[in-house]
Every structure is written in C-alpha cells, then in structure tokens.
C-alpha cells in the first residue's frame, strides 16, 4: 500500500511549484552549493557530497512532478514511492521498464528526456571534476 494521498487542488499546485523550484534552483540558476567547485577553498570530497545530494534532490523533485502533473499517464496506478523509483531509474539512464508511461503525452516525453539529460550532465561533471583534480595533483608533483 503506497504512502501517498492524492493532493487537493492547492496541494497539487504547491507540490508542482516546489518541484519546479528545486529543479530551477539546482540546474538552471547556478545558485546551489554544488556549483561552487571553482572556489579554491572547497574541498573535493565536500563538493562531491553536495553534488550527490543535488542529484538525489533533483530525482526526488522529478518524482514529485511526475505525481502532480502526469500521474495518470503511467502503466500502473503509482504513488509517490513508485514514481520516485521511476525517477531514479530514469535519471541514471537505466530505465528498467517495469514502470513506463502508458500514454505518451508531450509533457511526459519532455520530462523524461529532460531528466535523462540532467542525469548525464551530472555524470559528465563528476568525471570532469575528477580529471581536473588529478591534473592539479600531477601539476603540483611536477612543479
């Protein structure tokens, strides 16, 4: 039994605004702490921890948006837990297929594509940061 109660009108609107704000704050507007990696005082492990927290927050925000905006579009009657699971499997580009959009609306397609691109972006940033740290360490050893 899912731990989800269908939201009323104002609750649905507020959850949608919260989910959209989280995504905008962490991706579109570089105000989050994870994007402070160019600051020299930021320690690498601390930055990696905050990037990981942002990754989880974005996946959860997409789960909330799936629940509020397109819950009826899936092949099962999902709750918040099921759509958070769908969001994590989509963001990692794994896409297991046990939960899938049954009605392929434009909104669902756009949200899934956008979430996969964000997930791939985070992995690219992670690899780039690790490479830059190793390059800095190599430069310190040589110089």
ZAMARGU-4260 file (C-alpha; in steps of 0.2 Angstrom, whole numbers, plus 5000, padded with zeros to 4 digits):
<rodrens>
0) 5000/5000/5000 | 5008/5016/4995 | 5011/5031/5007 | 5003/5043/4996 | 4987/5053/4997
5) 4980/5062/4982 | 4983/5080/4984 | 4969/5093/4983 | 4969/5107/4971 | 4980/5119/4981
10) 4992/5105/4987 | 4994/5099/4969 | 4999/5117/4964 | 5011/5119/4978 | 5019/5102/4976
15) 5022/5107/4957 | 5029/5124/4962 | 5041/5116/4974 | 5047/5103/4962 | 5049/5115/4948
20) 5058/5127/4960 | 5070/5114/4966 | 5075/5109/4948 | 5077/5128/4943 | 5087/5132/4958
25) 5099/5117/4956 | 5101/5117/4937 | 5095/5132/4928 | 5101/5145/4941 | 5119/5141/4947
30) 5115/5146/4965 | 5117/5129/4973 | 5132/5125/4983 | 5137/5111/4971 | 5142/5123/4958
35) 5154/5131/4969 | 5168/5120/4963 | 5178/5133/4956 | 5181/5141/4973 | 5198/5136/4978
40) 5193/5133/4997 | 5180/5120/4993 | 5187/5103/4997 | 5184/5089/4984 | 5175/5077/4995
45) 5164/5090/5002 | 5160/5096/4984 | 5156/5078/4979 | 5145/5076/4994 | 5134/5091/4989
50) 5134/5086/4971 | 5127/5069/4976 | 5114/5077/4987 | 5109/5088/4972 | 5107/5073/4962
55) 5096/5065/4974 | 5086/5081/4976 | 5083/5083/4958 | 5077/5065/4956 | 5065/5067/4970
60) 5059/5084/4963 | 5055/5075/4946 | 5046/5061/4956 | 5035/5075/4964 | 5032/5082/4947
65) 5028/5065/4939 | 5015/5063/4954 | 5007/5080/4952 | 5007/5083/4933 | 5006/5066/4924
70) 5001/5053/4937 | 4988/5045/4925 | 5000/5043/4911 | 5009/5028/4918 | 5005/5009/4916
75) 5001/5007/4934 | 4992/5017/4947 | 5008/5024/4955 | 5011/5033/4971 | 5025/5044/4976
80) 5037/5030/4981 | 5034/5021/4964 | 5037/5037/4954 | 5052/5042/4964 | 5059/5025/4960
85) 5054/5028/4941 | 5063/5045/4943 | 5079/5037/4949 | 5080/5024/4936 | 5076/5037/4923
90) 5089/5049/4929 | 5103/5036/4929 | 5098/5031/4911 | 5095/5013/4917 | 5076/5013/4913
95) 5071/4996/4920 | 5054/4996/4911 | 5043/4990/4925 | 5035/5007/4926 | 5033/5015/4910
100) 5022/5029/4903 | 5007/5021/4895 | 5000/5037/4887 | 5015/5045/4879 | 5010/5063/4881
105) 5021/5078/4876 | 5023/5083/4894 | 5029/5065/4899 | 5041/5063/4885 | 5048/5081/4888
110) 5050/5077/4907 | 5059/5060/4904 | 5071/5067/4891 | 5075/5082/4902 | 5078/5071/4917
115) 5090/5059/4907 | 5099/5074/4900 | 5101/5081/4918 | 5107/5064/4924 | 5120/5063/4910
120) 5126/5080/4914 | 5129/5076/4932 | 5140/5061/4927 | 5149/5072/4915 | 5153/5085/4928
125) 5158/5071/4940 | 5171/5064/4928 | 5177/5082/4923 | 5180/5087/4941 | 5189/5071/4945
130) 5200/5073/4930 | 5204/5091/4934 | 5208/5086/4952 | 5220/5073/4946 | 5228/5086/4934
135) 5231/5098/4948 | 5239/5085/4958 | 5250/5080/4944 | 5255/5098/4941 | 5259/5100/4960
140) 5271/5085/4959 | 5280/5091/4943 | 5281/5109/4949
</rodrens>
